[in-house]
């Protein structure tokens, strides 16, 4: 009888540990699934943000390109002196625009690790391009 009780106690303890082990495993699996789902959501948010930024940047480049083309036409209609004075500045604007396009194409392959650096570079490029355009436009008005 004493052996039966000991055997019963050992069996109960073993079953308790097995049940706890299964419960812990299930909770661990749930936690793992939650972490995985959160990581996917963060990844999706990043991709969505990236797509939105790229779309906005492409639109801005298109608008700037149109302005540069119109400015190029105005310069072409001007006198030889105007053409000579503005050609270098216009060529610099076009070069900056091409560099910005190249940066934008790199942005499409951006990772979370290099995202901040690339977007900052593109935003700086936009500002430089806008300043150059406005400066050239102002020079044409005063020249």
N, CA, C and O atoms as CSV, one atom per row, in Angstrom:
chain,resi,resn,atom,element,x,y,z
A,1,UNK,N,N,0.816,-1.178,0.000
A,1,UNK,CA,C,0.000,0.000,0.000
A,1,UNK,C,C,0.871,1.258,0.000
A,1,UNK,O,O,0.596,2.236,-0.696
A,2,UNK,N,N,1.912,1.194,0.794
A,2,UNK,CA,C,2.818,2.324,0.849
A,2,UNK,C,C,3.465,2.525,-0.517
A,2,UNK,O,O,3.633,3.657,-0.969
A,3,UNK,N,N,3.825,1.433,-1.164
A,3,UNK,CA,C,4.417,1.506,-2.497
A,3,UNK,C,C,3.419,2.078,-3.496
A,3,UNK,O,O,3.810,2.802,-4.411
A,4,UNK,N,N,2.151,1.768,-3.337
A,4,UNK,CA,C,1.122,2.283,-4.233
A,4,UNK,C,C,1.015,3.794,-4.100
A,4,UNK,O,O,0.884,4.511,-5.092
A,5,UNK,N,N,1.072,4.265,-2.866
A,5,UNK,CA,C,0.995,5.708,-2.641
A,5,UNK,C,C,2.210,6.422,-3.236
A,5,UNK,O,O,2.069,7.474,-3.859
A,6,UNK,N,N,3.359,5.872,-3.053
A,6,UNK,CA,C,4.581,6.466,-3.597
A,6,UNK,C,C,4.501,6.474,-5.121
A,6,UNK,O,O,4.825,7.469,-5.771
A,7,UNK,N,N,4.067,5.358,-5.669
A,7,UNK,CA,C,3.932,5.254,-7.114
A,7,UNK,C,C,2.894,6.257,-7.630
A,7,UNK,O,O,3.100,6.888,-8.667
A,8,UNK,N,N,1.784,6.402,-6.906
A,8,UNK,CA,C,0.748,7.356,-7.270
A,8,UNK,C,C,1.281,8.790,-7.201
A,8,UNK,O,O,0.992,9.599,-8.083
A,9,UNK,N,N,2.042,9.105,-6.179
A,9,UNK,CA,C,2.628,10.441,-6.019
A,9,UNK,C,C,3.607,10.744,-7.152
A,9,UNK,O,O,3.604,11.842,-7.708
A,10,UNK,N,N,4.431,9.776,-7.483
A,10,UNK,CA,C,5.405,9.957,-8.562
A,10,UNK,C,C,4.677,10.191,-9.877
A,10,UNK,O,O,5.073,11.045,-10.670
A,11,UNK,N,N,3.617,9.433,-10.106
A,11,UNK,CA,C,2.835,9.580,-11.327
A,11,UNK,C,C,2.197,10.961,-11.385
A,11,UNK,O,O,2.230,11.610,-12.430
A,12,UNK,N,N,1.611,11.423,-10.271
A,12,UNK,CA,C,0.979,12.739,-10.230
A,12,UNK,C,C,1.999,13.856,-10.471
A,12,UNK,O,O,1.730,14.803,-11.212
A,13,UNK,N,N,3.152,13.738,-9.849
A,13,UNK,CA,C,4.205,14.742,-10.037
A,13,UNK,C,C,4.656,14.760,-11.498
A,13,UNK,O,O,4.845,15.830,-12.078
A,14,UNK,N,N,4.825,13.592,-12.085
A,14,UNK,CA,C,5.252,13.502,-13.482
A,14,UNK,C,C,4.202,14.118,-14.403
A,14,UNK,O,O,4.544,14.845,-15.336
A,15,UNK,N,N,2.932,13.833,-14.147
A,15,UNK,CA,C,1.861,14.404,-14.963
A,15,UNK,C,C,1.782,15.924,-14.809
A,15,UNK,O,O,1.531,16.644,-15.776
A,16,UNK,N,N,1.999,16.400,-13.587
A,16,UNK,CA,C,1.981,17.842,-13.341
A,16,UNK,C,C,3.086,18.530,-14.123
A,16,UNK,O,O,2.858,19.555,-14.766
A,17,UNK,N,N,4.292,17.958,-14.063
A,17,UNK,CA,C,5.409,18.534,-14.815
A,17,UNK,C,C,5.159,18.472,-16.316
A,17,UNK,O,O,5.493,19.411,-17.039
A,18,UNK,N,N,4.586,17.398,-16.780
A,18,UNK,CA,C,4.300,17.256,-18.207
A,18,UNK,C,C,3.277,18.302,-18.637
A,18,UNK,O,O,3.418,18.914,-19.696
A,19,UNK,N,N,2.244,18.506,-17.817
A,19,UNK,CA,C,1.214,19.491,-18.134
A,19,UNK,C,C,1.800,20.898,-18.129
A,19,UNK,O,O,1.486,21.704,-19.005
A,20,UNK,N,N,2.647,21.196,-17.151
A,20,UNK,CA,C,3.291,22.511,-17.088
A,20,UNK,C,C,4.205,22.716,-18.285
A,20,UNK,O,O,4.271,23.798,-18.870
A,21,UNK,N,N,4.899,21.658,-18.626
A,21,UNK,CA,C,5.812,21.736,-19.759
A,21,UNK,C,C,5.045,22.022,-21.045
A,21,UNK,O,O,5.474,22.851,-21.848
A,22,UNK,N,N,3.911,21.342,-21.251
A,22,UNK,CA,C,3.090,21.568,-22.440
A,22,UNK,C,C,2.521,22.984,-22.441
A,22,UNK,O,O,2.485,23.642,-23.480
A,23,UNK,N,N,2.075,23.451,-21.271
A,23,UNK,CA,C,1.518,24.796,-21.162
A,23,UNK,C,C,2.592,25.833,-21.476
A,23,UNK,O,O,2.336,26.795,-22.200
A,24,UNK,N,N,3.782,25.640,-20.940
A,24,UNK,CA,C,4.883,26.565,-21.200
A,24,UNK,C,C,5.252,26.567,-22.671
A,24,UNK,O,O,5.539,27.613,-23.253
A,25,UNK,N,N,5.241,25.377,-23.266
A,25,UNK,CA,C,5.577,25.276,-24.678
A,25,UNK,C,C,4.538,26.016,-25.516
A,25,UNK,O,O,4.888,26.730,-26.455
A,26,UNK,N,N,3.268,25.846,-25.178
A,26,UNK,CA,C,2.199,26.521,-25.908
A,26,UNK,C,C,2.314,28.032,-25.743
A,26,UNK,O,O,2.157,28.769,-26.716
A,27,UNK,N,N,2.581,28.502,-24.539
A,27,UNK,CA,C,2.739,29.934,-24.299
A,27,UNK,C,C,3.956,30.471,-25.043
A,27,UNK,O,O,3.921,31.575,-25.587
A,28,UNK,N,N,5.017,29.696,-25.064
A,28,UNK,CA,C,6.222,30.109,-25.783
A,28,UNK,C,C,5.944,30.194,-27.282
A,28,UNK,O,O,6.413,31.113,-27.955
A,29,UNK,N,N,5.181,29.237,-27.800
A,29,UNK,CA,C,4.827,29.272,-29.221
A,29,UNK,C,C,3.970,30.495,-29.534
A,29,UNK,O,O,4.166,31.154,-30.555
A,30,UNK,N,N,3.014,30.796,-28.645
A,30,UNK,CA,C,2.168,31.973,-28.841
A,30,UNK,C,C,3.008,33.249,-28.825
A,30,UNK,O,O,2.823,34.136,-29.658
A,31,UNK,N,N,3.924,33.328,-27.876
A,31,UNK,CA,C,4.791,34.506,-27.788
A,31,UNK,C,C,5.644,34.629,-29.048
A,31,UNK,O,O,5.834,35.725,-29.575
A,32,UNK,N,N,6.151,33.508,-29.517
A,32,UNK,CA,C,6.943,33.512,-30.750
A,32,UNK,C,C,6.128,33.974,-31.939
A,32,UNK,O,O,6.613,34.741,-32.771
A,33,UNK,N,N,4.884,33.510,-32.022
A,33,UNK,CA,C,3.995,33.932,-33.107
A,33,UNK,C,C,3.714,35.434,-33.037
A,33,UNK,O,O,3.692,36.120,-34.059
A,34,UNK,N,N,3.499,35.937,-31.814
A,34,UNK,CA,C,3.230,37.367,-31.652
A,34,UNK,C,C,4.438,38.202,-32.078
A,34,UNK,O,O,4.291,39.233,-32.735
A,35,UNK,N,N,5.621,37.750,-31.702
A,35,UNK,CA,C,6.840,38.463,-32.092
A,35,UNK,C,C,6.986,38.455,-33.606
A,35,UNK,O,O,7.321,39.473,-34.211
A,36,UNK,N,N,6.737,37.312,-34.206
A,36,UNK,CA,C,6.842,37.195,-35.665
A,36,UNK,C,C,5.827,38.106,-36.360
A,36,UNK,O,O,6.157,38.774,-37.339
A,37,UNK,N,N,4.594,38.129,-35.852
A,37,UNK,CA,C,3.561,38.987,-36.441
A,37,UNK,C,C,3.917,40.465,-36.295
A,37,UNK,O,O,3.704,41.256,-37.213
A,38,UNK,N,N,4.457,40.828,-35.136
A,38,UNK,CA,C,4.872,42.212,-34.915
A,38,UNK,C,C,5.994,42.589,-35.866
A,38,UNK,O,O,5.987,43.679,-36.439
A,39,UNK,N,N,6.953,41.699,-36.034
A,39,UNK,CA,C,8.069,41.956,-36.953
A,39,UNK,C,C,7.563,42.132,-38.384
A,39,UNK,O,O,8.038,43.002,-39.113
A,40,UNK,N,N,6.600,41.302,-38.780
A,40,UNK,CA,C,6.033,41.432,-40.130
A,40,UNK,C,C,5.309,42.768,-40.284
A,40,UNK,O,O,5.419,43.424,-41.320
A,41,UNK,N,N,4.568,43.165,-39.246
A,41,UNK,CA,C,3.840,44.434,-39.304
A,41,UNK,C,C,4.812,45.604,-39.419
A,41,UNK,O,O,4.575,46.541,-40.181
A,42,UNK,N,N,5.898,45.549,-38.666
A,42,UNK,CA,C,6.907,46.604,-38.744
A,42,UNK,C,C,7.519,46.627,-40.138
A,42,UNK,O,O,7.721,47.695,-40.716
A,43,UNK,N,N,7.809,45.466,-40.667
A,43,UNK,CA,C,8.357,45.377,-42.022
A,43,UNK,C,C,7.394,45.934,-43.049
A,43,UNK,O,O,7.806,46.630,-43.977
A,44,UNK,N,N,6.108,45.630,-42.892
A,44,UNK,CA,C,5.094,46.152,-43.813
A,44,UNK,C,C,4.984,47.668,-43.697
A,44,UNK,O,O,4.842,48.361,-44.705
A,45,UNK,N,N,5.049,48.188,-42.459
A,45,UNK,CA,C,5.007,49.632,-42.249
A,45,UNK,C,C,6.189,50.303,-42.938
A,45,UNK,O,O,6.035,51.352,-43.564
A,46,UNK,N,N,7.364,49.699,-42.821
A,46,UNK,CA,C,8.560,50.250,-43.459
A,46,UNK,C,C,8.384,50.291,-44.972
A,46,UNK,O,O,8.677,51.301,-45.612
A,47,UNK,N,N,7.906,49.191,-45.535
A,47,UNK,CA,C,7.715,49.136,-46.988
A,47,UNK,C,C,6.686,50.168,-47.442
A,47,UNK,O,O,6.850,50.801,-48.485
A,48,UNK,N,N,5.632,50.335,-46.658
A,48,UNK,CA,C,4.602,51.316,-47.003
A,48,UNK,C,C,5.171,52.731,-46.942
A,48,UNK,O,O,4.924,53.544,-47.833
A,49,UNK,N,N,5.929,53.020,-45.894
A,49,UNK,CA,C,6.568,54.326,-45.753
A,49,UNK,C,C,7.532,54.568,-46.905
A,49,UNK,O,O,7.571,55.656,-47.480
A,50,UNK,N,N,8.303,53.550,-47.232
A,50,UNK,CA,C,9.272,53.658,-48.324
A,50,UNK,C,C,8.554,53.947,-49.641
A,50,UNK,O,O,8.968,54.828,-50.394
A,51,UNK,N,N,7.495,53.216,-49.916
A,51,UNK,CA,C,6.740,53.418,-51.155
A,51,UNK,C,C,6.150,54.829,-51.228
A,51,UNK,O,O,6.168,55.463,-52.283
A,52,UNK,N,N,5.630,55.311,-50.106
A,52,UNK,CA,C,5.046,56.654,-50.076
A,52,UNK,C,C,6.113,57.721,-50.316
A,52,UNK,O,O,5.893,58.669,-51.070
A,53,UNK,N,N,7.264,57.561,-49.673
A,53,UNK,CA,C,8.348,58.528,-49.839
A,53,UNK,C,C,8.817,58.548,-51.292
A,53,UNK,O,O,9.016,59.617,-51.871
A,54,UNK,N,N,8.991,57.370,-51.874
A,54,UNK,CA,C,9.458,57.276,-53.263
A,54,UNK,C,C,8.450,57.925,-54.208
A,54,UNK,O,O,8.836,58.657,-55.119
A,55,UNK,N,N,7.163,57.661,-53.997
A,55,UNK,CA,C,6.131,58.255,-54.856
A,55,UNK,C,C,6.161,59.783,-54.758
A,55,UNK,O,O,6.061,60.479,-55.768
A,56,UNK,N,N,6.297,60.288,-53.545
A,56,UNK,CA,C,6.353,61.738,-53.344
A,56,UNK,C,C,7.606,62.314,-54.004
A,56,UNK,O,O,7.539,63.348,-54.667
A,57,UNK,N,N,8.735,61.655,-53.825
A,57,UNK,CA,C,9.992,62.132,-54.406
A,57,UNK,C,C,9.934,62.109,-55.930
A,57,UNK,O,O,10.409,63.038,-56.583
A,58,UNK,N,N,9.360,61.062,-56.494
A,58,UNK,CA,C,9.236,60.981,-57.956
A,58,UNK,C,C,8.367,62.117,-58.495
A,58,UNK,O,O,8.651,62.685,-59.549
A,59,UNK,N,N,7.309,62.435,-57.759
A,59,UNK,CA,C,6.434,63.532,-58.178
A,59,UNK,C,C,7.195,64.859,-58.128
A,59,UNK,O,O,7.079,65.678,-59.039
A,60,UNK,N,N,7.965,65.067,-57.074
A,60,UNK,CA,C,8.741,66.303,-56.954
A,60,UNK,C,C,9.782,66.410,-58.062
A,60,UNK,O,O,9.982,67.484,-58.630
A,61,UNK,N,N,10.440,65.304,-58.366
A,61,UNK,CA,C,11.438,65.315,-59.441
A,61,UNK,C,C,10.769,65.659,-60.769
A,61,UNK,O,O,11.314,66.419,-61.570
A,62,UNK,N,N,9.601,65.101,-60.991
A,62,UNK,CA,C,8.864,65.393,-62.227
A,62,UNK,C,C,8.528,66.881,-62.319
A,62,UNK,O,O,8.677,67.490,-63.379
A,63,UNK,N,N,8.075,67.466,-61.207
A,63,UNK,CA,C,7.741,68.893,-61.188
A,63,UNK,C,C,8.981,69.751,-61.427
A,63,UNK,O,O,8.935,70.721,-62.184
A,64,UNK,N,N,10.076,69.394,-60.785
A,64,UNK,CA,C,11.316,70.148,-60.966
A,64,UNK,C,C,11.807,70.009,-62.404
A,64,UNK,O,O,12.283,70.974,-63.002
A,65,UNK,N,N,11.689,68.821,-62.944
A,65,UNK,CA,C,12.113,68.592,-64.329
A,65,UNK,C,C,11.326,69.483,-65.292
A,65,UNK,O,O,11.898,70.055,-66.221
A,66,UNK,N,N,10.023,69.598,-65.070
A,66,UNK,CA,C,9.196,70.466,-65.913
A,66,UNK,C,C,9.654,71.920,-65.806
A,66,UNK,O,O,9.722,72.627,-66.811
A,67,UNK,N,N,9.964,72.361,-64.596
A,67,UNK,CA,C,10.430,73.737,-64.397
A,67,UNK,C,C,11.762,73.970,-65.108
A,67,UNK,O,O,11.970,75.008,-65.735
A,68,UNK,N,N,12.648,73.000,-65.001
A,68,UNK,CA,C,13.954,73.130,-65.653
A,68,UNK,C,C,13.785,73.174,-67.168
A,68,UNK,O,O,14.459,73.951,-67.845
A,69,UNK,N,N,12.893,72.347,-67.704
A,69,UNK,CA,C,12.651,72.353,-69.153
A,69,UNK,C,C,12.101,73.703,-69.615
A,69,UNK,O,O,12.516,74.225,-70.649
A,70,UNK,N,N,11.169,74.265,-68.849
A,70,UNK,CA,C,10.613,75.578,-69.200
A,70,UNK,C,C,11.693,76.655,-69.132
A,70,UNK,O,O,11.755,77.546,-69.979
A,71,UNK,N,N,12.530,76.557,-68.120
A,71,UNK,CA,C,13.621,77.512,-67.974
A,71,UNK,C,C,14.602,77.382,-69.136
A,71,UNK,O,O,15.101,78.383,-69.651
A,72,UNK,N,N,14.868,76.169,-69.534
A,72,UNK,CA,C,15.759,75.910,-70.670
A,72,UNK,C,C,15.186,76.536,-71.942
A,72,UNK,O,O,15.925,77.107,-72.745
A,73,UNK,N,N,13.872,76.428,-72.123
A,73,UNK,CA,C,13.219,77.039,-73.287
A,73,UNK,C,C,13.353,78.561,-73.255
A,73,UNK,O,O,13.635,79.185,-74.278
A,74,UNK,N,N,13.148,79.160,-72.068
A,74,UNK,CA,C,13.279,80.612,-71.934
A,74,UNK,C,C,14.695,81.056,-72.264
A,74,UNK,O,O,14.911,82.060,-72.942
A,75,UNK,N,N,15.646,80.286,-71.770
A,75,UNK,CA,C,17.045,80.622,-72.035
A,75,UNK,C,C,17.322,80.530,-73.531
A,75,UNK,O,O,18.023,81.370,-74.095
A,76,UNK,N,N,16.771,79.511,-74.161
A,76,UNK,CA,C,16.949,79.340,-75.604
A,76,UNK,C,C,16.374,80.484,-76.409
A,76,UNK,O,O,16.864,80.787,-77.497
A,77,UNK,N,N,15.345,81.120,-75.889
A,77,UNK,CA,C,14.710,82.250,-76.572
A,77,UNK,C,C,15.444,83.562,-76.316
A,77,UNK,O,O,15.201,84.559,-76.996
A,78,UNK,N,N,16.341,83.556,-75.336
A,78,UNK,CA,C,17.039,84.785,-74.952
A,78,UNK,C,C,18.193,85.121,-75.878
A,78,UNK,O,O,18.476,84.423,-76.852
A,79,UNK,N,N,18.834,86.203,-75.537
A,79,UNK,CA,C,19.983,86.658,-76.323
A,79,UNK,C,C,21.176,85.728,-76.114
A,79,UNK,O,O,21.184,84.885,-75.217
A,80,UNK,N,N,22.177,85.908,-76.966
A,80,UNK,CA,C,23.381,85.081,-76.846
A,80,UNK,C,C,24.077,85.311,-75.506
A,80,UNK,O,O,24.642,84.383,-74.928
A,81,UNK,N,N,24.035,86.541,-75.019
A,81,UNK,CA,C,24.656,86.838,-73.722
A,81,UNK,C,C,23.952,86.076,-72.599
A,81,UNK,O,O,24.600,85.519,-71.713
A,82,UNK,N,N,22.626,86.058,-72.646
A,82,UNK,CA,C,21.845,85.332,-71.628
A,82,UNK,C,C,22.162,83.844,-71.709
A,82,UNK,O,O,22.355,83.188,-70.685
A,83,UNK,N,N,22.212,83.324,-72.907
A,83,UNK,CA,C,22.518,81.901,-73.082
A,83,UNK,C,C,23.883,81.565,-72.508
A,83,UNK,O,O,24.051,80.564,-71.812
A,84,UNK,N,N,24.849,82.410,-72.808
A,84,UNK,CA,C,26.214,82.170,-72.354
A,84,UNK,C,C,26.296,82.209,-70.822
A,84,UNK,O,O,26.938,81.359,-70.206
A,85,UNK,N,N,25.641,83.199,-70.223
A,85,UNK,CA,C,25.695,83.383,-68.772
A,85,UNK,C,C,24.965,82.272,-68.009
A,85,UNK,O,O,25.361,81.908,-66.902
A,86,UNK,N,N,23.927,81.755,-68.594
A,86,UNK,CA,C,23.090,80.803,-67.856
A,86,UNK,C,C,23.347,79.340,-68.194
A,86,UNK,O,O,22.877,78.449,-67.486
A,87,UNK,N,N,24.084,79.086,-69.264
A,87,UNK,CA,C,24.300,77.698,-69.691
A,87,UNK,C,C,24.956,76.857,-68.601
A,87,UNK,O,O,24.506,75.746,-68.322
A,88,UNK,N,N,26.000,77.371,-67.991
A,88,UNK,CA,C,26.709,76.603,-66.965
A,88,UNK,C,C,25.798,76.320,-65.766
A,88,UNK,O,O,25.770,75.202,-65.252
A,89,UNK,N,N,25.061,77.331,-65.330
A,89,UNK,CA,C,24.155,77.142,-64.193
A,89,UNK,C,C,23.065,76.132,-64.531
A,89,UNK,O,O,22.699,75.303,-63.697
A,90,UNK,N,N,22.552,76.201,-65.744
A,90,UNK,CA,C,21.517,75.258,-66.167
A,90,UNK,C,C,22.080,73.842,-66.252
A,90,UNK,O,O,21.431,72.883,-65.837
A,91,UNK,N,N,23.285,73.719,-66.789
A,91,UNK,CA,C,23.930,72.401,-66.850
A,91,UNK,C,C,24.137,71.825,-65.450
A,91,UNK,O,O,23.971,70.623,-65.238
A,92,UNK,N,N,24.500,72.684,-64.499
A,92,UNK,CA,C,24.659,72.227,-63.108
A,92,UNK,C,C,23.334,71.742,-62.531
A,92,UNK,O,O,23.289,70.740,-61.818
A,93,UNK,N,N,22.260,72.458,-62.842
A,93,UNK,CA,C,20.933,72.028,-62.376
A,93,UNK,C,C,20.582,70.654,-62.931
A,93,UNK,O,O,20.089,69.788,-62.209
A,94,UNK,N,N,20.836,70.468,-64.206
A,94,UNK,CA,C,20.530,69.178,-64.834
A,94,UNK,C,C,21.372,68.063,-64.221
A,94,UNK,O,O,20.889,66.948,-64.023
A,95,UNK,N,N,22.620,68.369,-63.927
A,95,UNK,CA,C,23.502,67.377,-63.298
A,95,UNK,C,C,22.987,67.015,-61.902
A,95,UNK,O,O,22.945,65.840,-61.539
A,96,UNK,N,N,22.597,68.027,-61.123
A,96,UNK,CA,C,22.049,67.774,-59.783
A,96,UNK,C,C,20.780,66.930,-59.861
A,96,UNK,O,O,20.558,66.047,-59.033
A,97,UNK,N,N,19.957,67.210,-60.860
A,97,UNK,CA,C,18.710,66.448,-61.034
A,97,UNK,C,C,19.020,64.983,-61.335
A,97,UNK,O,O,18.363,64.089,-60.802
A,98,UNK,N,N,20.003,64.737,-62.173
A,98,UNK,CA,C,20.389,63.356,-62.498
A,98,UNK,C,C,20.946,62.633,-61.270
A,98,UNK,O,O,20.662,61.454,-61.057
A,99,UNK,N,N,21.734,63.340,-60.469
A,99,UNK,CA,C,22.253,62.745,-59.234
A,99,UNK,C,C,21.107,62.400,-58.289
A,99,UNK,O,O,21.129,61.364,-57.625
A,100,UNK,N,N,20.122,63.263,-58.237
A,100,UNK,CA,C,18.948,63.016,-57.400
A,100,UNK,C,C,18.176,61.804,-57.902
A,100,UNK,O,O,17.702,60.997,-57.103
A,101,UNK,N,N,18.046,61.673,-59.204
A,101,UNK,CA,C,17.398,60.485,-59.780
A,101,UNK,C,C,18.155,59.216,-59.411
A,101,UNK,O,O,17.547,58.190,-59.107
A,102,UNK,N,N,19.472,59.289,-59.439
A,102,UNK,CA,C,20.285,58.126,-59.081
A,102,UNK,C,C,20.095,57.770,-57.603
A,102,UNK,O,O,19.956,56.598,-57.254
A,103,UNK,N,N,20.092,58.790,-56.740
A,103,UNK,CA,C,19.854,58.543,-55.313
A,103,UNK,C,C,18.485,57.912,-55.097
A,103,UNK,O,O,18.325,57.025,-54.258
A,104,UNK,N,N,17.515,58.369,-55.851
A,104,UNK,CA,C,16.158,57.835,-55.717
A,104,UNK,C,C,16.105,56.371,-56.132
A,104,UNK,O,O,15.399,55.577,-55.511
A,105,UNK,N,N,16.836,56.009,-57.163
A,105,UNK,CA,C,16.843,54.601,-57.575
A,105,UNK,C,C,17.520,53.732,-56.513
A,105,UNK,O,O,17.144,52.574,-56.334
A,106,UNK,N,N,18.510,54.279,-55.810
A,106,UNK,CA,C,19.128,53.544,-54.700
A,106,UNK,C,C,18.141,53.379,-53.552
A,106,UNK,O,O,18.172,52.381,-52.832
A,107,UNK,N,N,17.276,54.355,-53.389
A,107,UNK,CA,C,16.305,54.324,-52.299
A,107,UNK,C,C,15.344,53.155,-52.439
A,107,UNK,O,O,14.857,52.631,-51.437
A,108,UNK,N,N,15.068,52.744,-53.654
A,108,UNK,CA,C,14.156,51.626,-53.868
A,108,UNK,C,C,14.696,50.334,-53.255
A,108,UNK,O,O,13.922,49.449,-52.891
A,109,UNK,N,N,16.017,50.224,-53.141
A,109,UNK,CA,C,16.640,49.046,-52.533
A,109,UNK,C,C,17.039,49.290,-51.083
A,109,UNK,O,O,17.756,48.485,-50.490
A,110,UNK,N,N,16.577,50.393,-50.514
A,110,UNK,CA,C,16.983,50.771,-49.159
A,110,UNK,C,C,16.515,49.751,-48.130
A,110,UNK,O,O,15.469,49.116,-48.273
A,111,UNK,N,N,17.323,49.622,-47.100
A,111,UNK,CA,C,16.968,48.801,-45.947
A,111,UNK,C,C,16.692,49.736,-44.776
A,111,UNK,O,O,16.931,50.941,-44.856
A,112,UNK,N,N,16.197,49.175,-43.712
A,112,UNK,CA,C,15.946,49.991,-42.521
A,112,UNK,C,C,17.240,50.611,-42.011
A,112,UNK,O,O,17.237,51.704,-41.445
A,113,UNK,N,N,18.343,49.902,-42.217
A,113,UNK,CA,C,19.629,50.353,-41.704
A,113,UNK,C,C,20.146,51.592,-42.439
A,113,UNK,O,O,20.770,52.452,-41.818
A,114,UNK,N,N,19.901,51.699,-43.734
A,114,UNK,CA,C,20.430,52.848,-44.469
A,114,UNK,C,C,19.342,53.839,-44.894
A,114,UNK,O,O,19.618,54.788,-45.629
A,115,UNK,N,N,18.139,53.626,-44.446
A,115,UNK,CA,C,17.000,54.462,-44.826
A,115,UNK,C,C,17.206,55.927,-44.444
A,115,UNK,O,O,17.053,56.815,-45.283
A,116,UNK,N,N,17.545,56.179,-43.199
A,116,UNK,CA,C,17.689,57.558,-42.717
A,116,UNK,C,C,18.747,58.312,-43.518
A,116,UNK,O,O,18.540,59.465,-43.896
A,117,UNK,N,N,19.864,57.669,-43.771
A,117,UNK,CA,C,20.957,58.309,-44.505
A,117,UNK,C,C,20.510,58.644,-45.930
A,117,UNK,O,O,20.749,59.750,-46.416
A,118,UNK,N,N,19.866,57.693,-46.590
A,118,UNK,CA,C,19.446,57.913,-47.977
A,118,UNK,C,C,18.359,58.983,-48.093
A,118,UNK,O,O,18.419,59.835,-48.980
A,119,UNK,N,N,17.375,58.941,-47.206
A,119,UNK,CA,C,16.304,59.942,-47.296
A,119,UNK,C,C,16.839,61.336,-46.980
A,119,UNK,O,O,16.423,62.316,-47.598
A,120,UNK,N,N,17.754,61.427,-46.027
A,120,UNK,CA,C,18.353,62.728,-45.716
A,120,UNK,C,C,19.123,63.255,-46.924
A,120,UNK,O,O,19.057,64.443,-47.238
A,121,UNK,N,N,19.844,62.379,-47.592
A,121,UNK,CA,C,20.599,62.772,-48.782
A,121,UNK,C,C,19.661,63.258,-49.887
A,121,UNK,O,O,19.945,64.248,-50.561
A,122,UNK,N,N,18.554,62.563,-50.064
A,122,UNK,CA,C,17.594,62.956,-51.099
A,122,UNK,C,C,16.929,64.283,-50.744
A,122,UNK,O,O,16.764,65.146,-51.607
A,123,UNK,N,N,16.552,64.447,-49.498
A,123,UNK,CA,C,15.931,65.709,-49.085
A,123,UNK,C,C,16.903,66.872,-49.258
A,123,UNK,O,O,16.509,67.951,-49.702
A,124,UNK,N,N,18.173,66.656,-48.908
A,124,UNK,CA,C,19.191,67.691,-49.123
A,124,UNK,C,C,19.346,67.986,-50.614
A,124,UNK,O,O,19.489,69.141,-51.015
A,125,UNK,N,N,19.316,66.941,-51.422
A,125,UNK,CA,C,19.420,67.114,-52.868
A,125,UNK,C,C,18.276,67.943,-53.430
A,125,UNK,O,O,18.483,68.792,-54.296
A,126,UNK,N,N,17.066,67.693,-52.932
A,126,UNK,CA,C,15.919,68.489,-53.369
A,126,UNK,C,C,16.111,69.957,-53.007
A,126,UNK,O,O,15.856,70.845,-53.820
A,127,UNK,N,N,16.559,70.202,-51.789
A,127,UNK,CA,C,16.769,71.583,-51.347
A,127,UNK,C,C,17.831,72.276,-52.195
A,127,UNK,O,O,17.650,73.425,-52.598
A,128,UNK,N,N,18.933,71.588,-52.466
A,128,UNK,CA,C,19.990,72.160,-53.310
A,128,UNK,C,C,19.468,72.465,-54.708
A,128,UNK,O,O,19.758,73.520,-55.271
A,129,UNK,N,N,18.704,71.542,-55.257
A,129,UNK,CA,C,18.163,71.718,-56.600
A,129,UNK,C,C,17.200,72.901,-56.649
A,129,UNK,O,O,17.235,73.696,-57.587
A,130,UNK,N,N,16.350,73.013,-55.645
A,130,UNK,CA,C,15.401,74.129,-55.601
A,130,UNK,C,C,16.130,75.463,-55.450
A,130,UNK,O,O,15.777,76.449,-56.096
A,131,UNK,N,N,17.156,75.483,-54.585
A,131,UNK,CA,C,17.937,76.713,-54.412
A,131,UNK,C,C,18.618,77.111,-55.726
A,131,UNK,O,O,18.604,78.278,-56.119
A,132,UNK,N,N,19.207,76.131,-56.386
A,132,UNK,CA,C,19.873,76.407,-57.660
A,132,UNK,C,C,18.906,76.930,-58.707
A,132,UNK,O,O,19.213,77.871,-59.437
A,133,UNK,N,N,17.746,76.318,-58.772
A,133,UNK,CA,C,16.723,76.754,-59.728
A,133,UNK,C,C,16.297,78.191,-59.425
A,133,UNK,O,O,16.258,79.037,-60.319
A,134,UNK,N,N,15.980,78.458,-58.158
A,134,UNK,CA,C,15.532,79.800,-57.774
A,134,UNK,C,C,16.621,80.844,-58.013
A,134,UNK,O,O,16.334,81.966,-58.431
A,135,UNK,N,N,17.852,80.475,-57.749
A,135,UNK,CA,C,18.970,81.388,-57.971
A,135,UNK,C,C,19.118,81.713,-59.456
A,135,UNK,O,O,19.306,82.871,-59.828
A,136,UNK,N,N,19.035,80.698,-60.289
A,136,UNK,CA,C,19.142,80.912,-61.734
A,136,UNK,C,C,17.982,81.762,-62.235
A,136,UNK,O,O,18.168,82.650,-63.067
A,137,UNK,N,N,16.809,81.490,-61.736
A,137,UNK,CA,C,15.633,82.263,-62.124
A,137,UNK,C,C,15.809,83.728,-61.728
A,137,UNK,O,O,15.496,84.630,-62.506
A,138,UNK,N,N,16.302,83.954,-60.539
A,138,UNK,CA,C,16.535,85.315,-60.051
A,138,UNK,C,C,17.605,86.023,-60.890
A,138,UNK,O,O,17.464,87.198,-61.229
A,139,UNK,N,N,18.671,85.294,-61.219
A,139,UNK,CA,C,19.732,85.871,-62.057
A,139,UNK,C,C,19.190,86.285,-63.421
A,139,UNK,O,O,19.591,87.310,-63.971
A,140,UNK,N,N,18.290,85.491,-63.952
A,140,UNK,CA,C,17.709,85.815,-65.265
A,140,UNK,C,C,16.838,87.068,-65.189
A,140,UNK,O,O,16.793,87.857,-66.133
A,141,UNK,N,N,16.149,87.244,-64.065
A,141,UNK,CA,C,15.281,88.414,-63.911
A,141,UNK,C,C,16.103,89.692,-63.778
A,141,UNK,O,O,15.744,90.741,-64.311
A,142,UNK,N,N,17.212,89.578,-63.056
A,142,UNK,CA,C,18.029,90.770,-62.819
A,142,UNK,C,C,19.052,91.004,-63.922
A,142,UNK,O,O,19.597,92.100,-64.053
A,143,UNK,N,N,19.307,89.959,-64.717
A,143,UNK,CA,C,20.357,90.067,-65.736
A,143,UNK,C,C,19.862,90.521,-67.020
A,143,UNK,O,O,20.636,90.657,-67.967
